[in-house]
Amino acid sequence: MCRNIQPLFNFDPPTADENVRAAALQFVRKISGFTKPSAANDAAFERAVDDVTAATRILIASLVTTAAPRDRAKTLARAKARSVKRFAPPSA
């Protein structure tokens, strides 16, 4: 699950809040072992997602680099090309 969390730093356009929250949700799901917590654990689960989201935003805002920002569209296109190559049916 966590291997699907994408890098969020140094992109143009900057990472959207929904991407930060989605990464935090995946992280909390992985470490808690729950994909959907029970009603008894829901509040703690959501609080953890909120806390990880806030910490991630602070981290991204604090990081510095001299590298040029990466293009989100190009990164996505490369990932799709790798996926097509990886999961293509074997040729006869």
Jmol script that loads the backbone (N, CA, C; Angstrom):
load data "model"
ATOM      1  N   MET A   1       0.823  -1.187   0.000  1.00  0.00           N
ATOM      2  CA  MET A   1       0.000   0.000   0.000  1.00  0.00           C
ATOM      3  C   MET A   1       0.870   1.255   0.000  1.00  0.00           C
ATOM      4  N   CYS A   2       1.863   1.357   0.871  1.00  0.00           N
ATOM      5  CA  CYS A   2       2.672   2.573   0.951  1.00  0.00           C
ATOM      6  C   CYS A   2       3.559   2.763  -0.268  1.00  0.00           C
ATOM      7  N   ARG A   3       3.832   1.690  -1.003  1.00  0.00           N
ATOM      8  CA  ARG A   3       4.651   1.867  -2.191  1.00  0.00           C
ATOM      9  C   ARG A   3       3.927   2.717  -3.232  1.00  0.00           C
ATOM     10  N   ASN A   4       2.619   2.896  -3.069  1.00  0.00           N
ATOM     11  CA  ASN A   4       1.842   3.712  -3.994  1.00  0.00           C
ATOM     12  C   ASN A   4       1.828   5.183  -3.624  1.00  0.00           C
ATOM     13  N   ILE A   5       2.384   5.530  -2.475  1.00  0.00           N
ATOM     14  CA  ILE A   5       2.452   6.930  -2.095  1.00  0.00           C
ATOM     15  C   ILE A   5       3.496   7.601  -2.977  1.00  0.00           C
ATOM     16  N   GLN A   6       3.091   8.664  -3.644  1.00  0.00           N
ATOM     17  CA  GLN A   6       3.959   9.355  -4.592  1.00  0.00           C
ATOM     18  C   GLN A   6       4.701  10.496  -3.912  1.00  0.00           C
ATOM     19  N   PRO A   7       5.891  10.825  -4.419  1.00  0.00           N
ATOM     20  CA  PRO A   7       6.589  12.003  -3.904  1.00  0.00           C
ATOM     21  C   PRO A   7       5.715  13.245  -4.091  1.00  0.00           C
ATOM     22  N   LEU A   8       5.747  14.142  -3.134  1.00  0.00           N
ATOM     23  CA  LEU A   8       4.897  15.325  -3.164  1.00  0.00           C
ATOM     24  C   LEU A   8       5.682  16.631  -3.249  1.00  0.00           C
ATOM     25  N   PHE A   9       6.988  16.555  -3.085  1.00  0.00           N
ATOM     26  CA  PHE A   9       7.817  17.763  -3.010  1.00  0.00           C
ATOM     27  C   PHE A   9       8.401  18.134  -4.372  1.00  0.00           C
ATOM     28  N   ASN A  10       8.510  19.427  -4.610  1.00  0.00           N
ATOM     29  CA  ASN A  10       9.192  20.006  -5.765  1.00  0.00           C
ATOM     30  C   ASN A  10       8.492  19.698  -7.092  1.00  0.00           C
ATOM     31  N   PHE A  11       7.201  19.958  -7.134  1.00  0.00           N
ATOM     32  CA  PHE A  11       6.434  19.786  -8.366  1.00  0.00           C
ATOM     33  C   PHE A  11       5.873  21.120  -8.821  1.00  0.00           C
ATOM     34  N   ASP A  12       5.690  21.227 -10.121  1.00  0.00           N
ATOM     35  CA  ASP A  12       5.030  22.375 -10.705  1.00  0.00           C
ATOM     36  C   ASP A  12       3.872  21.858 -11.529  1.00  0.00           C
ATOM     37  N   PRO A  13       2.645  22.122 -11.209  1.00  0.00           N
ATOM     38  CA  PRO A  13       2.151  22.943 -10.108  1.00  0.00           C
ATOM     39  C   PRO A  13       2.362  22.250  -8.761  1.00  0.00           C
ATOM     40  N   PRO A  14       2.371  23.030  -7.676  1.00  0.00           N
ATOM     41  CA  PRO A  14       2.576  22.452  -6.341  1.00  0.00           C
ATOM     42  C   PRO A  14       1.521  21.396  -6.005  1.00  0.00           C
ATOM     43  N   THR A  15       1.890  20.533  -5.092  1.00  0.00           N
ATOM     44  CA  THR A  15       1.006  19.452  -4.675  1.00  0.00           C
ATOM     45  C   THR A  15      -0.284  20.003  -4.076  1.00  0.00           C
ATOM     46  N   ALA A  16      -1.399  19.439  -4.496  1.00  0.00           N
ATOM     47  CA  ALA A  16      -2.711  19.861  -3.999  1.00  0.00           C
ATOM     48  C   ALA A  16      -2.983  19.248  -2.628  1.00  0.00           C
ATOM     49  N   ASP A  17      -3.830  19.915  -1.857  1.00  0.00           N
ATOM     50  CA  ASP A  17      -4.166  19.431  -0.514  1.00  0.00           C
ATOM     51  C   ASP A  17      -4.760  18.028  -0.542  1.00  0.00           C
ATOM     52  N   GLU A  18      -5.565  17.706  -1.563  1.00  0.00           N
ATOM     53  CA  GLU A  18      -6.175  16.378  -1.611  1.00  0.00           C
ATOM     54  C   GLU A  18      -5.119  15.289  -1.827  1.00  0.00           C
ATOM     55  N   ASN A  19      -4.020  15.606  -2.511  1.00  0.00           N
ATOM     56  CA  ASN A  19      -2.944  14.625  -2.678  1.00  0.00           C
ATOM     57  C   ASN A  19      -2.203  14.388  -1.369  1.00  0.00           C
ATOM     58  N   VAL A  20      -2.014  15.464  -0.602  1.00  0.00           N
ATOM     59  CA  VAL A  20      -1.359  15.337   0.703  1.00  0.00           C
ATOM     60  C   VAL A  20      -2.221  14.488   1.627  1.00  0.00           C
ATOM     61  N   ARG A  21      -3.512  14.751   1.649  1.00  0.00           N
ATOM     62  CA  ARG A  21      -4.419  13.981   2.511  1.00  0.00           C
ATOM     63  C   ARG A  21      -4.492  12.518   2.055  1.00  0.00           C
ATOM     64  N   ALA A  22      -4.506  12.266   0.757  1.00  0.00           N
ATOM     65  CA  ALA A  22      -4.552  10.890   0.255  1.00  0.00           C
ATOM     66  C   ALA A  22      -3.303  10.121   0.674  1.00  0.00           C
ATOM     67  N   ALA A  23      -2.143  10.766   0.627  1.00  0.00           N
ATOM     68  CA  ALA A  23      -0.909  10.113   1.064  1.00  0.00           C
ATOM     69  C   ALA A  23      -0.952   9.839   2.563  1.00  0.00           C
ATOM     70  N   ALA A  24      -1.467  10.784   3.330  1.00  0.00           N
ATOM     71  CA  ALA A  24      -1.583  10.588   4.780  1.00  0.00           C
ATOM     72  C   ALA A  24      -2.535   9.446   5.091  1.00  0.00           C
ATOM     73  N   LEU A  25      -3.640   9.373   4.374  1.00  0.00           N
ATOM     74  CA  LEU A  25      -4.602   8.291   4.572  1.00  0.00           C
ATOM     75  C   LEU A  25      -3.963   6.938   4.284  1.00  0.00           C
ATOM     76  N   GLN A  26      -3.214   6.830   3.188  1.00  0.00           N
ATOM     77  CA  GLN A  26      -2.543   5.565   2.872  1.00  0.00           C
ATOM     78  C   GLN A  26      -1.552   5.187   3.963  1.00  0.00           C
ATOM     79  N   PHE A  27      -0.812   6.172   4.459  1.00  0.00           N
ATOM     80  CA  PHE A  27       0.171   5.913   5.509  1.00  0.00           C
ATOM     81  C   PHE A  27      -0.503   5.403   6.777  1.00  0.00           C
ATOM     82  N   VAL A  28      -1.565   6.078   7.198  1.00  0.00           N
ATOM     83  CA  VAL A  28      -2.266   5.673   8.426  1.00  0.00           C
ATOM     84  C   VAL A  28      -2.907   4.292   8.243  1.00  0.00           C
ATOM     85  N   ARG A  29      -3.457   4.030   7.070  1.00  0.00           N
ATOM     86  CA  ARG A  29      -4.015   2.699   6.800  1.00  0.00           C
ATOM     87  C   ARG A  29      -2.942   1.627   6.927  1.00  0.00           C
ATOM     88  N   LYS A  30      -1.774   1.894   6.394  1.00  0.00           N
ATOM     89  CA  LYS A  30      -0.688   0.915   6.424  1.00  0.00           C
ATOM     90  C   LYS A  30      -0.242   0.638   7.853  1.00  0.00           C
ATOM     91  N   ILE A  31       0.019   1.685   8.619  1.00  0.00           N
ATOM     92  CA  ILE A  31       0.565   1.446   9.953  1.00  0.00           C
ATOM     93  C   ILE A  31      -0.478   0.952  10.947  1.00  0.00           C
ATOM     94  N   SER A  32      -1.767   1.257  10.689  1.00  0.00           N
ATOM     95  CA  SER A  32      -2.812   0.797  11.605  1.00  0.00           C
ATOM     96  C   SER A  32      -3.301  -0.601  11.259  1.00  0.00           C
ATOM     97  N   GLY A  33      -3.158  -0.980   9.990  1.00  0.00           N
ATOM     98  CA  GLY A  33      -3.670  -2.272   9.551  1.00  0.00           C
ATOM     99  C   GLY A  33      -5.143  -2.227   9.184  1.00  0.00           C
ATOM    100  N   PHE A  34      -5.761  -1.049   9.230  1.00  0.00           N
ATOM    101  CA  PHE A  34      -7.179  -0.897   8.894  1.00  0.00           C
ATOM    102  C   PHE A  34      -7.316  -0.182   7.558  1.00  0.00           C
ATOM    103  N   THR A  35      -8.165  -0.710   6.684  1.00  0.00           N
ATOM    104  CA  THR A  35      -8.517   0.066   5.499  1.00  0.00           C
ATOM    105  C   THR A  35      -9.732   0.918   5.816  1.00  0.00           C
ATOM    106  N   LYS A  36     -10.589   0.398   6.676  1.00  0.00           N
ATOM    107  CA  LYS A  36     -11.730   1.152   7.190  1.00  0.00           C
ATOM    108  C   LYS A  36     -11.872   0.780   8.663  1.00  0.00           C
ATOM    109  N   PRO A  37     -11.582   1.706   9.560  1.00  0.00           N
ATOM    110  CA  PRO A  37     -11.623   1.381  10.986  1.00  0.00           C
ATOM    111  C   PRO A  37     -13.060   1.188  11.476  1.00  0.00           C
ATOM    112  N   SER A  38     -13.182   0.487  12.570  1.00  0.00           N
ATOM    113  CA  SER A  38     -14.493   0.312  13.201  1.00  0.00           C
ATOM    114  C   SER A  38     -14.968   1.651  13.761  1.00  0.00           C
ATOM    115  N   ALA A  39     -16.232   1.721  14.109  1.00  0.00           N
ATOM    116  CA  ALA A  39     -16.786   2.953  14.671  1.00  0.00           C
ATOM    117  C   ALA A  39     -16.036   3.362  15.942  1.00  0.00           C
ATOM    118  N   ALA A  40     -15.590   2.369  16.719  1.00  0.00           N
ATOM    119  CA  ALA A  40     -14.863   2.658  17.957  1.00  0.00           C
ATOM    120  C   ALA A  40     -13.515   3.320  17.680  1.00  0.00           C
ATOM    121  N   ASN A  41     -12.914   3.022  16.536  1.00  0.00           N
ATOM    122  CA  ASN A  41     -11.591   3.556  16.205  1.00  0.00           C
ATOM    123  C   ASN A  41     -11.624   4.698  15.193  1.00  0.00           C
ATOM    124  N   ASP A  42     -12.803   5.039  14.711  1.00  0.00           N
ATOM    125  CA  ASP A  42     -12.907   6.014  13.631  1.00  0.00           C
ATOM    126  C   ASP A  42     -12.358   7.382  14.025  1.00  0.00           C
ATOM    127  N   ALA A  43     -12.672   7.859  15.202  1.00  0.00           N
ATOM    128  CA  ALA A  43     -12.205   9.180  15.625  1.00  0.00           C
ATOM    129  C   ALA A  43     -10.680   9.221  15.724  1.00  0.00           C
ATOM    130  N   ALA A  44     -10.087   8.187  16.304  1.00  0.00           N
ATOM    131  CA  ALA A  44      -8.629   8.128  16.425  1.00  0.00           C
ATOM    132  C   ALA A  44      -7.973   8.041  15.046  1.00  0.00           C
ATOM    133  N   PHE A  45      -8.581   7.269  14.168  1.00  0.00           N
ATOM    134  CA  PHE A  45      -8.082   7.099  12.813  1.00  0.00           C
ATOM    135  C   PHE A  45      -8.094   8.441  12.063  1.00  0.00           C
ATOM    136  N   GLU A  46      -9.212   9.136  12.099  1.00  0.00           N
ATOM    137  CA  GLU A  46      -9.329  10.422  11.416  1.00  0.00           C
ATOM    138  C   GLU A  46      -8.395  11.465  12.020  1.00  0.00           C
ATOM    139  N   ARG A  47      -8.234  11.438  13.334  1.00  0.00           N
ATOM    140  CA  ARG A  47      -7.310  12.366  13.993  1.00  0.00           C
ATOM    141  C   ARG A  47      -5.877  12.096  13.525  1.00  0.00           C
ATOM    142  N   ALA A  48      -5.527  10.815  13.393  1.00  0.00           N
ATOM    143  CA  ALA A  48      -4.187  10.461  12.913  1.00  0.00           C
ATOM    144  C   ALA A  48      -3.983  10.933  11.471  1.00  0.00           C
ATOM    145  N   VAL A  49      -4.983  10.752  10.638  1.00  0.00           N
ATOM    146  CA  VAL A  49      -4.883  11.224   9.246  1.00  0.00           C
ATOM    147  C   VAL A  49      -4.700  12.746   9.226  1.00  0.00           C
ATOM    148  N   ASP A  50      -5.466  13.458  10.036  1.00  0.00           N
ATOM    149  CA  ASP A  50      -5.339  14.916  10.106  1.00  0.00           C
ATOM    150  C   ASP A  50      -3.946  15.329  10.582  1.00  0.00           C
ATOM    151  N   ASP A  51      -3.419  14.631  11.596  1.00  0.00           N
ATOM    152  CA  ASP A  51      -2.097  14.949  12.130  1.00  0.00           C
ATOM    153  C   ASP A  51      -0.993  14.686  11.105  1.00  0.00           C
ATOM    154  N   VAL A  52      -1.082  13.561  10.414  1.00  0.00           N
ATOM    155  CA  VAL A  52      -0.074  13.233   9.397  1.00  0.00           C
ATOM    156  C   VAL A  52      -0.172  14.223   8.235  1.00  0.00           C
ATOM    157  N   THR A  53      -1.389  14.601   7.865  1.00  0.00           N
ATOM    158  CA  THR A  53      -1.575  15.591   6.805  1.00  0.00           C
ATOM    159  C   THR A  53      -0.909  16.911   7.193  1.00  0.00           C
ATOM    160  N   ALA A  54      -1.135  17.356   8.413  1.00  0.00           N
ATOM    161  CA  ALA A  54      -0.539  18.615   8.885  1.00  0.00           C
ATOM    162  C   ALA A  54       0.990  18.521   8.917  1.00  0.00           C
ATOM    163  N   ALA A  55       1.501  17.416   9.415  1.00  0.00           N
ATOM    164  CA  ALA A  55       2.959  17.243   9.472  1.00  0.00           C
ATOM    165  C   ALA A  55       3.564  17.213   8.070  1.00  0.00           C
ATOM    166  N   THR A  56       2.866  16.598   7.132  1.00  0.00           N
ATOM    167  CA  THR A  56       3.349  16.534   5.752  1.00  0.00           C
ATOM    168  C   THR A  56       3.378  17.916   5.130  1.00  0.00           C
ATOM    169  N   ARG A  57       2.341  18.702   5.368  1.00  0.00           N
ATOM    170  CA  ARG A  57       2.322  20.076   4.834  1.00  0.00           C
ATOM    171  C   ARG A  57       3.477  20.900   5.400  1.00  0.00           C
ATOM    172  N   ILE A  58       3.735  20.753   6.697  1.00  0.00           N
ATOM    173  CA  ILE A  58       4.851  21.469   7.330  1.00  0.00           C
ATOM    174  C   ILE A  58       6.173  21.033   6.712  1.00  0.00           C
ATOM    175  N   LEU A  59       6.342  19.727   6.528  1.00  0.00           N
ATOM    176  CA  LEU A  59       7.575  19.208   5.937  1.00  0.00           C
ATOM    177  C   LEU A  59       7.779  19.760   4.530  1.00  0.00           C
ATOM    178  N   ILE A  60       6.750  19.666   3.692  1.00  0.00           N
ATOM    179  CA  ILE A  60       6.874  20.136   2.309  1.00  0.00           C
ATOM    180  C   ILE A  60       7.191  21.634   2.275  1.00  0.00           C
ATOM    181  N   ALA A  61       6.568  22.410   3.140  1.00  0.00           N
ATOM    182  CA  ALA A  61       6.822  23.851   3.183  1.00  0.00           C
ATOM    183  C   ALA A  61       8.229  24.171   3.678  1.00  0.00           C
ATOM    184  N   SER A  62       8.816  23.283   4.472  1.00  0.00           N
ATOM    185  CA  SER A  62      10.130  23.532   5.064  1.00  0.00           C
ATOM    186  C   SER A  62      11.283  23.095   4.176  1.00  0.00           C
ATOM    187  N   LEU A  63      11.040  22.183   3.255  1.00  0.00           N
ATOM    188  CA  LEU A  63      12.111  21.656   2.414  1.00  0.00           C
ATOM    189  C   LEU A  63      12.562  22.698   1.400  1.00  0.00           C
ATOM    190  N   VAL A  64      13.860  22.661   1.091  1.00  0.00           N
ATOM    191  CA  VAL A  64      14.422  23.543   0.070  1.00  0.00           C
ATOM    192  C   VAL A  64      15.220  22.704  -0.916  1.00  0.00           C
ATOM    193  N   THR A  65      15.297  23.195  -2.130  1.00  0.00           N
ATOM    194  CA  THR A  65      16.093  22.513  -3.147  1.00  0.00           C
ATOM    195  C   THR A  65      16.549  23.516  -4.187  1.00  0.00           C
ATOM    196  N   THR A  66      17.646  23.185  -4.853  1.00  0.00           N
ATOM    197  CA  THR A  66      18.111  24.007  -5.962  1.00  0.00           C
ATOM    198  C   THR A  66      17.700  23.381  -7.292  1.00  0.00           C
ATOM    199  N   ALA A  67      17.123  22.197  -7.245  1.00  0.00           N
ATOM    200  CA  ALA A  67      16.688  21.511  -8.470  1.00  0.00           C
ATOM    201  C   ALA A  67      15.453  22.196  -9.039  1.00  0.00           C
ATOM    202  N   ALA A  68      15.330  22.112 -10.336  1.00  0.00           N
ATOM    203  CA  ALA A  68      14.148  22.663 -11.000  1.00  0.00           C
ATOM    204  C   ALA A  68      12.928  21.826 -10.629  1.00  0.00           C
ATOM    205  N   PRO A  69      11.772  22.456 -10.510  1.00  0.00           N
ATOM    206  CA  PRO A  69      10.560  21.684 -10.189  1.00  0.00           C
ATOM    207  C   PRO A  69      10.266  20.646 -11.267  1.00  0.00           C
ATOM    208  N   ARG A  70       9.788  19.490 -10.821  1.00  0.00           N
ATOM    209  CA  ARG A  70       9.408  18.438 -11.756  1.00  0.00           C
ATOM    210  C   ARG A  70       8.024  18.737 -12.313  1.00  0.00           C
ATOM    211  N   ASP A  71       7.798  18.318 -13.529  1.00  0.00           N
ATOM    212  CA  ASP A  71       6.512  18.507 -14.187  1.00  0.00           C
ATOM    213  C   ASP A  71       5.607  17.329 -13.835  1.00  0.00           C
ATOM    214  N   ARG A  72       4.498  17.615 -13.178  1.00  0.00           N
ATOM    215  CA  ARG A  72       3.587  16.563 -12.725  1.00  0.00           C
ATOM    216  C   ARG A  72       3.039  15.747 -13.897  1.00  0.00           C
ATOM    217  N   ALA A  73       2.710  16.397 -15.012  1.00  0.00           N
ATOM    218  CA  ALA A  73       2.146  15.694 -16.167  1.00  0.00           C
ATOM    219  C   ALA A  73       3.169  14.731 -16.772  1.00  0.00           C
ATOM    220  N   LYS A  74       4.429  15.167 -16.871  1.00  0.00           N
ATOM    221  CA  LYS A  74       5.471  14.291 -17.421  1.00  0.00           C
ATOM    222  C   LYS A  74       5.723  13.105 -16.501  1.00  0.00           C
ATOM    223  N   THR A  75       5.733  13.341 -15.192  1.00  0.00           N
ATOM    224  CA  THR A  75       5.946  12.263 -14.228  1.00  0.00           C
ATOM    225  C   THR A  75       4.819  11.235 -14.324  1.00  0.00           C
ATOM    226  N   LEU A  76       3.596  11.708 -14.448  1.00  0.00           N
ATOM    227  CA  LEU A  76       2.445  10.820 -14.583  1.00  0.00           C
ATOM    228  C   LEU A  76       2.519  10.027 -15.884  1.00  0.00           C
ATOM    229  N   ALA A  77       2.917  10.666 -16.965  1.00  0.00           N
ATOM    230  CA  ALA A  77       3.035   9.976 -18.256  1.00  0.00           C
ATOM    231  C   ALA A  77       4.092   8.877 -18.194  1.00  0.00           C
ATOM    232  N   ARG A  78       5.232   9.143 -17.541  1.00  0.00           N
ATOM    233  CA  ARG A  78       6.268   8.106 -17.401  1.00  0.00           C
ATOM    234  C   ARG A  78       5.757   6.933 -16.577  1.00  0.00           C
ATOM    235  N   ALA A  79       5.017   7.231 -15.507  1.00  0.00           N
ATOM    236  CA  ALA A  79       4.469   6.161 -14.663  1.00  0.00           C
ATOM    237  C   ALA A  79       3.476   5.303 -15.446  1.00  0.00           C
ATOM    238  N   LYS A  80       2.640   5.939 -16.255  1.00  0.00           N
ATOM    239  CA  LYS A  80       1.677   5.187 -17.072  1.00  0.00           C
ATOM    240  C   LYS A  80       2.383   4.327 -18.099  1.00  0.00           C
ATOM    241  N   ALA A  81       3.446   4.852 -18.703  1.00  0.00           N
ATOM    242  CA  ALA A  81       4.204   4.071 -19.684  1.00  0.00           C
ATOM    243  C   ALA A  81       4.848   2.854 -19.030  1.00  0.00           C
ATOM    244  N   ARG A  82       5.404   3.028 -17.827  1.00  0.00           N
ATOM    245  CA  ARG A  82       5.979   1.883 -17.099  1.00  0.00           C
ATOM    246  C   ARG A  82       4.911   0.859 -16.776  1.00  0.00           C
ATOM    247  N   SER A  83       3.730   1.329 -16.407  1.00  0.00           N
ATOM    248  CA  SER A  83       2.633   0.429 -16.062  1.00  0.00           C
ATOM    249  C   SER A  83       2.189  -0.383 -17.276  1.00  0.00           C
ATOM    250  N   VAL A  84       2.066   0.280 -18.411  1.00  0.00           N
ATOM    251  CA  VAL A  84       1.664  -0.421 -19.636  1.00  0.00           C
ATOM    252  C   VAL A  84       2.699  -1.488 -19.979  1.00  0.00           C
ATOM    253  N   LYS A  85       3.967  -1.122 -19.896  1.00  0.00           N
ATOM    254  CA  LYS A  85       5.039  -2.081 -20.206  1.00  0.00           C
ATOM    255  C   LYS A  85       5.041  -3.242 -19.214  1.00  0.00           C
ATOM    256  N   ARG A  86       4.842  -2.935 -17.943  1.00  0.00           N
ATOM    257  CA  ARG A  86       4.899  -3.954 -16.897  1.00  0.00           C
ATOM    258  C   ARG A  86       3.728  -4.923 -16.972  1.00  0.00           C
ATOM    259  N   PHE A  87       2.527  -4.410 -17.265  1.00  0.00           N
ATOM    260  CA  PHE A  87       1.350  -5.241 -17.228  1.00  0.00           C
ATOM    261  C   PHE A  87       0.822  -5.626 -18.604  1.00  0.00           C
ATOM    262  N   ALA A  88       1.611  -5.374 -19.630  1.00  0.00           N
ATOM    263  CA  ALA A  88       1.177  -5.751 -20.982  1.00  0.00           C
ATOM    264  C   ALA A  88       1.128  -7.268 -21.095  1.00  0.00           C
ATOM    265  N   PRO A  89       0.135  -7.783 -21.821  1.00  0.00           N
ATOM    266  CA  PRO A  89       0.080  -9.230 -21.993  1.00  0.00           C
ATOM    267  C   PRO A  89       1.303  -9.712 -22.777  1.00  0.00           C
ATOM    268  N   PRO A  90       1.775 -10.894 -22.456  1.00  0.00           N
ATOM    269  CA  PRO A  90       2.951 -11.411 -23.179  1.00  0.00           C
ATOM    270  C   PRO A  90       2.623 -11.604 -24.661  1.00  0.00           C
ATOM    271  N   SER A  91       3.566 -11.231 -25.491  1.00  0.00           N
ATOM    272  CA  SER A  91       3.335 -11.376 -26.937  1.00  0.00           C
ATOM    273  C   SER A  91       3.568 -12.821 -27.347  1.00  0.00           C
ATOM    274  N   ALA A  92       2.838 -13.228 -28.353  1.00  0.00           N
ATOM    275  CA  ALA A  92       2.894 -14.625 -28.798  1.00  0.00           C
ATOM    276  C   ALA A  92       4.063 -14.892 -29.682  1.00  0.00           C
TER     277      ALA A  92
END
end "model"
wireframe off; spacefill off
backbone 0.3
color backbone group
